[in-house]
Structure formats: C-alpha cells, structure tokens
C-alpha cells in the first residue's frame, strides 16, 4: 500500500512539473508575440507619410522613375 502512495505522488509531481513548463512556455510565446506586435506598430508609424523605402526601391527596380 505504501508503494502505491509513493508511486502516485511521484506521478502527480511529474504531471505538475510538466504543467508548469507548459504554462511557462506559453507565457514566453505570448510575450514574444506582444513584442513583435509592438515592433510592427512602430514600423507602421515610421512610414505614416506614405514614403515606404521598400516600395520606392521596388518601384525603381521595376523601371519607374521619380518625377
């Protein structure tokens, strides 16, 4: 009987550790996504005047000329 209690305690402990790791991993992923969103928003604000350098560069590569 004592062996069964020890085995159950061991299994429950491992499950709790796995759960903690899973929650921590998800929290880290959420934090990374939040940082990417903030970075994307700041990039969008940089080109709010419509002068996106990537667009201008592609325009020149396709043979467009400035006025």
N, C-alpha and C positions, 0 to 999 in steps of 0.2 A: 504493500500500500504506500509506503514511504517513497519508493522508487517512482511510482506513478505521479505523485505530487511534485517531485523534483523534475521529472520529465515535462510535465505540464507547465511548470514555472519557467523552465528553460525555453520551451516553445513560445510561450507568451512573451517572454523577454525578447526573443529574436524578432517576433512579429512587431513588437513596439519599436524596436530599433529600425526595422525596415520602414515602418510608417513614418518615423521621424525623418529618415533620409529622404523619403519620397516627398514629404511636405517641404523640406528644406530645398530640394531640387526645384520644385515648382515655384517657390518663393524667389529663388535666384532667377529663374526664367522670366518671371513677371517683372522683376527689377530690370533685367536686360531689355525686355520689350519696352518698358517705360522710357529707358534711356534712348533707345532707338527712335521712339516717337518724338521725344523732346528734340533730338538731333535733327530729325526730318522737319519738324516745325520751324526750327531755327534756320534751316537751309531754305525753306519756302519763304520765310520773311526776308532773307537776303536778296531774293530776286523779285520782290513785290513790284518793282518798277517795270518788269517785263524784260529786262536785259539779262536773260539767262545765258551765260557764256557757252554752255553746251549747245544751245540752239543756234547761237551765232556761228560757232565753229562748224557745226554740221551744215549750216547754210552755205558757208564758204567752200566746204568740201564738195558740195553738190554744184558748185559753179556760180553761186549767187554773188552779186557784187553789192557793196554798200552804196547808198545814194549820195 
